[in-house]
Amino acid sequence: MRLPAPRTGRLALLAGALLTMLSAMPAAAGSILDAVRRNGQVRCGVSTGIAGMSQPDSQGVWRGFDADICRAVATAVFGDAEKVRFIPTTAQNRFTALQSGEVDMLTRTTALTLARDSQLGLTITVPHFFTGQGVLVRRSANITRATQLDGATFCATQGSEIERNLTDWARQNNLRISTIPFDTPPTILQAFLAGRCDAISNDMINLSANRVAAPTPDDFVLLPDIIFKEPHGVLVRNGDPEWAALTRWAVFALIQAEEMGLTRENVTQIRDTTQDPKIRRFLGLTENVGTGWGLPASWAYEVVRQVGNYGEVFQRGPGGILGMDRGPNRPWTEGGLLISWLWQ
């Protein structure tokens, strides 16, 4: 008589059968990239409108740093910088839009945090903009440092890290403050102009945009204090390392191009004449560094030709429109924090 297998033995048999079934199933990796290709466009989550970062112009064309990050990814995938659908998101719905698949990637003024990287089912692929949380006040208030704002009321973005950072900073400096949250930068500015708060606290990008958008920008002052560091970057959904890697390297292409002195204007001439092995490899003349994603050898060349390098993207956006200094957003060769991984 055959005795029934011990329970542990049956579990082992079931585990082995499950592993066999899983190994026979099609891999999920690459599914987002495949869907992007089927859709014929990159659906990019951006802000509802921040000058210099992502905002439609008078013709309805999205302009700014984040818009160009989206175009760089579209160029890598399709060879066409315009195959992007820009989807405005607020601080409240940005992560839901990405989690639900409404957008394929998110690049907007979003701080990169441990909780967001570990608890939301999202992947931070690359930091691409380094800034910090600051304070905007009226010049007439004669405030020169943020620590003078004891008892003040702050306008801030709802559903962001801004309120928590303010609370931590106030506690650290023994200050009493209150915060009024709003959903978008324009509503924050309107409340501030209406006198509902004494100051605005946000990342320096939003504060610079608030100041520029004010009827009389010179009536407002950005204080020198940085309350909290704030790196921004590209986020995608978990579960597709291929798509995450491609978005990362599209940003690296912008950074590497600036390090190599390649611009939209000179990249074609340099491609046709250079003997530098590193530049030739980067431009796809000697090997295809995009083989793993099914991209043509010239994909990085097309990114530079159609979008430019990081410095050009910065200058068209926060540098030129908001007058922001590049600060840490310089190449590592110039003392900044921007560095690409190796193109080999």
SERO-230168 format. One record per residue (C-alpha): x, y, z; residue number from 1; residue in one letter. Coordinates in steps of 0.02 Angstrom, whole numbers, always signed. Example, Ala and Ser with C-alpha at 12.3 -4.5 7.8 and 13.67 -1.06 7.14 Angstrom:
2
        X        Y        Z     i   aa
     +615     -225     +390     1    a
     +684      -53     +357     2    s
//
This chain:
344
        X        Y        Z     i   aa
       +0       +0       +0     1    m
      +68     +172      -48     2    r
      +71     +292      +99     3    l
      +21     +475      +67     4    p
     +169     +593      +50     5    a
     +214     +689     +206     6    p
     +143     +864     +214     7    r
     +314     +942     +191     8    t
     +341     +833      +39     9    g
     +176     +885      -39    10    r
     +219    +1068      -10    11    l
     +385    +1044      -97    12    a
     +298     +961     -245    13    l
     +172    +1105     -255    14    l
     +310    +1234     -245    15    a
     +404    +1148     -385    16    g
     +248    +1142     -493    17    a
     +215    +1327     -460    18    l
     +391    +1374     -510    19    l
     +373    +1275     -671    20    t
     +210    +1365     -712    21    m
     +286    +1535     -676    22    l
     +438    +1501     -782    23    s
     +324    +1458     -928    24    a
     +225    +1621     -913    25    m
     +275    +1770    -1021    26    p
     +386    +1894     -930    27    a
     +307    +2058     -877    28    a
     +469    +2155     -902    29    a
     +456    +2274    -1048    30    g
     +265    +2284    -1040    31    s
     +261    +2473    -1014    32    i
     +384    +2503    -1155    33    l
     +281    +2388    -1268    34    d
     +123    +2482    -1222    35    a
     +207    +2650    -1255    36    v
     +257    +2589    -1427    37    r
      +82    +2527    -1464    38    r
       +8    +2693    -1409    39    n
     +129    +2787    -1520    40    g
     +168    +2915    -1385    41    q
     +237    +2938    -1210    42    v
     +101    +2991    -1089    43    r
     +195    +3108     -974    44    c
     +129    +3171     -808    45    g
     +180    +3352     -781    46    v
     +121    +3496     -672    47    s
      -37    +3595     -705    48    t
      +73    +3740     -757    49    g
     +236    +3802     -682    50    i
     +334    +3930     -783    51    a
     +503    +3863     -837    52    g
     +458    +3683     -794    53    m
     +298    +3628     -883    54    s
     +172    +3752     -950    55    q
      +81    +3773    -1116    56    p
     +125    +3929    -1215    57    d
       +2    +4039    -1309    58    s
       -6    +3909    -1448    59    q
      -40    +3767    -1327    60    g
     +136    +3695    -1343    61    v
     +207    +3632    -1179    62    w
     +371    +3716    -1134    63    r
     +497    +3700     -993    64    g
     +622    +3585     -912    65    f
     +503    +3442     -870    66    d
     +421    +3453    -1041    67    a
     +591    +3431    -1122    68    d
     +632    +3282    -1010    69    i
     +475    +3201    -1082    70    c
     +531    +3245    -1257    71    r
     +701    +3166    -1226    72    a
     +617    +3002    -1178    73    v
     +502    +3011    -1330    74    a
     +652    +3040    -1442    75    t
     +740    +2888    -1370    76    a
     +587    +2777    -1398    77    v
     +521    +2844    -1564    78    f
     +658    +2953    -1636    79    g
     +532    +3096    -1628    80    d
     +530    +3223    -1486    81    a
     +349    +3270    -1519    82    e
     +273    +3099    -1486    83    k
     +223    +3151    -1310    84    v
      +53    +3175    -1232    85    r
      +67    +3296    -1086    86    f
      -54    +3257     -945    87    i
      -67    +3390     -807    88    p
      -66    +3321     -630    89    t
      -84    +3403     -460    90    t
      +10    +3363     -300    91    a
     -143    +3263     -246    92    q
     -169    +3153     -400    93    n
       +6    +3138     -475    94    r
      +47    +2970     -394    95    f
     -126    +2898     -426    96    t
     -110    +2945     -610    97    a
      +52    +2847     -620    98    l
       -7    +2699     -515    99    q
     -165    +2680     -619   100    s
      -74    +2685     -785   101    g
     -150    +2851     -840   102    e
      +28    +2912     -868   103    v
     +184    +2813     -915   104    d
     +306    +2925     -821   105    m
     +302    +3070     -701   106    l
     +420    +3218     -708   107    t
     +363    +3371     -612   108    r
     +413    +3463     -455   109    t
     +410    +3308     -345   110    t
     +532    +3280     -203   111    a
     +618    +3110     -203   112    l
     +590    +3029      -33   113    t
     +612    +2860      +49   114    l
     +425    +2838      +76   115    a
     +385    +2876     -105   116    r
     +518    +2754     -164   117    d
     +465    +2613      -49   118    s
     +278    +2626      -14   119    q
     +187    +2686     -171   120    l
     +228    +2548     -294   121    g
     +335    +2670     -392   122    l
     +517    +2676     -446   123    t
     +626    +2831     -444   124    i
     +734    +2807     -597   125    t
     +851    +2958     -589   126    v
     +865    +3126     -500   127    p
     +877    +3264     -629   128    h
     +853    +3429     -536   129    f
     +926    +3479     -368   130    f
     +842    +3618     -272   131    t
     +779    +3655      -97   132    g
     +628    +3718       -2   133    q
     +632    +3904      +30   134    g
     +523    +4051      +79   135    v
     +447    +4196      -20   136    l
     +392    +4354      +74   137    v
     +336    +4531      +35   138    r
     +476    +4657      +24   139    r
     +374    +4777     +131   140    s
     +382    +4654     +277   141    a
     +570    +4692     +295   142    n
     +606    +4508     +328   143    i
     +784    +4454     +288   144    t
     +791    +4280     +365   145    r
     +659    +4145     +381   146    a
     +687    +4131     +569   147    t
     +607    +4304     +587   148    q
     +438    +4228     +540   149    l
     +387    +4174     +715   150    d
     +197    +4173     +725   151    g
     +179    +4183     +535   152    a
      +52    +4095     +425   153    t
     +121    +4003     +273   154    f
      +35    +3958     +111   155    c
      +94    +3788      +49   156    a
      +52    +3648      -72   157    t
      -76    +3522      -14   158    q
      -26    +3338      -21   159    g
     +160    +3373      -25   160    s
     +308    +3362      +91   161    e
     +308    +3551     +111   162    i
     +197    +3555     +266   163    e
     +297    +3419     +355   164    r
     +461    +3505     +316   165    n
     +392    +3670     +381   166    l
     +336    +3588     +542   167    t
     +505    +3505     +569   168    d
     +597    +3668     +531   169    w
     +486    +3770     +648   170    a
     +509    +3645     +790   171    r
     +697    +3643     +763   172    q
     +702    +3834     +773   173    n
     +573    +3852     +913   174    n
     +452    +3947     +802   175    l
     +263    +3952     +806   176    r
     +188    +3944     +632   177    i
      +26    +3891     +547   178    s
       +0    +3825     +371   179    t
     -142    +3845     +246   180    i
     -135    +3712     +107   181    p
     -187    +3744      -75   182    f
     -194    +3627     -223   183    d
      -99    +3721     -360   184    t
      +36    +3857     -372   185    p
      -86    +3986     -447   186    p
     -207    +3965     -301   187    t
      -62    +3982     -179   188    i
       -8    +4143     -261   189    l
     -185    +4212     -264   190    q
     -205    +4178      -78   191    a
      -37    +4259      -41   192    f
      -78    +4414     -144   193    l
     -246    +4424      -55   194    a
     -157    +4430     +113   195    g
     -215    +4261     +177   196    r
      -38    +4214     +227   197    c
     +124    +4301     +273   198    d
     +238    +4193     +166   199    a
     +243    +4052      +40   200    i
     +353    +3901      +68   201    s
     +388    +3784      -76   202    n
     +535    +3723     -178   203    d
     +636    +3862     -256   204    m
     +567    +3823     -429   205    i
     +388    +3855     -377   206    n
     +437    +4007     -275   207    l
     +531    +4082     -422   208    s
     +380    +4048     -532   209    a
     +264    +4128     -403   210    n
     +373    +4283     -397   211    r
     +381    +4298     -588   212    v
     +192    +4275     -601   213    a
     +155    +4413     -474   214    a
      +92    +4580     -546   215    p
     +247    +4668     -476   216    t
     +385    +4538     -448   217    p
     +502    +4664     -367   218    d
     +379    +4680     -222   219    d
     +427    +4504     -166   220    f
     +589    +4430     -100   221    v
     +658    +4253     -100   222    l
     +745    +4231      +67   223    l
     +919    +4154      +66   224    p
     +870    +4013     +186   225    d
     +850    +3836     +120   226    i
     +735    +3745     +241   227    i
     +758    +3574     +165   228    f
     +852    +3494      +20   229    k
     +741    +3436     -122   230    e
     +801    +3329     -268   231    p
     +676    +3300     -408   232    h
     +674    +3163     -538   233    g
     +582    +3040     -649   234    v
     +460    +2914     -574   235    l
     +382    +2762     -657   236    v
     +277    +2614     -598   237    r
     +362    +2466     -516   238    n
     +382    +2302     -608   239    g
     +464    +2356     -770   240    d
     +651    +2381     -750   241    p
     +672    +2399     -939   242    e
     +561    +2553     -946   243    w
     +639    +2624     -788   244    a
     +814    +2604     -862   245    a
     +766    +2684    -1028   246    l
     +695    +2839     -944   247    t
     +852    +2850     -837   248    r
     +970    +2842     -985   249    w
     +870    +2970    -1084   250    a
     +910    +3093     -944   251    v
    +1091    +3033     -940   252    f
    +1101    +3071    -1127   253    a
    +1065    +3255    -1091   254    l
    +1194    +3258     -951   255    i
    +1328    +3166    -1050   256    q
    +1302    +3275    -1202   257    a
    +1341    +3432    -1101   258    e
    +1496    +3352    -1026   259    e
    +1556    +3313    -1203   260    m
    +1516    +3487    -1269   261    g
    +1380    +3425    -1386   262    l
    +1234    +3541    -1424   263    t
    +1086    +3544    -1542   264    r
    +1184    +3657    -1658   265    e
    +1349    +3563    -1666   266    n
    +1308    +3380    -1637   267    v
    +1287    +3337    -1821   268    t
    +1450    +3420    -1871   269    q
    +1543    +3336    -1729   270    i
    +1467    +3168    -1772   271    r
    +1531    +3185    -1950   272    d
    +1707    +3236    -1903   273    t
    +1756    +3175    -1729   274    t
    +1883    +3039    -1697   275    q
    +1855    +3040    -1509   276    d
    +1811    +2859    -1467   277    p
    +1701    +2908    -1319   278    k
    +1598    +3030    -1423   279    i
    +1586    +2907    -1567   280    r
    +1522    +2773    -1448   281    r
    +1397    +2894    -1370   282    f
    +1329    +2944    -1541   283    l
    +1314    +2762    -1596   284    g
    +1449    +2767    -1729   285    l
    +1550    +2621    -1663   286    t
    +1425    +2514    -1568   287    e
    +1241    +2510    -1522   288    n
    +1224    +2553    -1338   289    v
    +1035    +2535    -1348   290    g
    +1027    +2357    -1410   291    t
     +947    +2294    -1249   292    g
     +792    +2404    -1278   293    w
     +781    +2379    -1465   294    g
     +834    +2559    -1500   295    l
     +935    +2614    -1651   296    p
    +1119    +2651    -1626   297    a
    +1085    +2836    -1657   298    s
     +958    +2860    -1518   299    w
    +1069    +2969    -1406   300    a
    +1121    +3072    -1558   301    y
     +937    +3104    -1595   302    e
     +904    +3157    -1416   303    v
    +1041    +3290    -1428   304    v
     +993    +3343    -1604   305    r
     +809    +3366    -1563   306    q
     +811    +3416    -1379   307    v
     +988    +3474    -1341   308    g
    +1099    +3447    -1190   309    n
    +1055    +3472    -1007   310    y
    +1123    +3650    -1004   311    g
    +1015    +3698    -1152   312    e
     +861    +3620    -1072   313    v
     +897    +3713     -909   314    f
     +923    +3879     -996   315    q
     +762    +3865    -1097   316    r
     +671    +3830     -934   317    g
     +712    +3888     -757   318    p
     +873    +3975     -808   319    g
     +800    +4087     -942   320    g
     +620    +4105     -884   321    i
     +642    +4109     -695   322    l
     +819    +4177     -688   323    g
     +876    +4033     -578   324    m
    +1061    +4001     -557   325    d
    +1114    +3826     -600   326    r
    +1198    +3799     -432   327    g
    +1211    +3611     -402   328    p
    +1130    +3578     -572   329    n
    +1299    +3589     -656   330    r
    +1405    +3446     -724   331    p
    +1519    +3360     -600   332    w
    +1665    +3428     -701   333    t
    +1611    +3603     -647   334    e
    +1580    +3561     -465   335    g
    +1396    +3516     -484   336    g
    +1299    +3358     -445   337    l
    +1258    +3303     -622   338    l
    +1348    +3147     -678   339    i
    +1302    +3013     -804   340    s
    +1344    +2831     -786   341    w
    +1469    +2761     -911   342    l
    +1420    +2744    -1094   343    w
    +1499    +2575    -1124   344    q
//
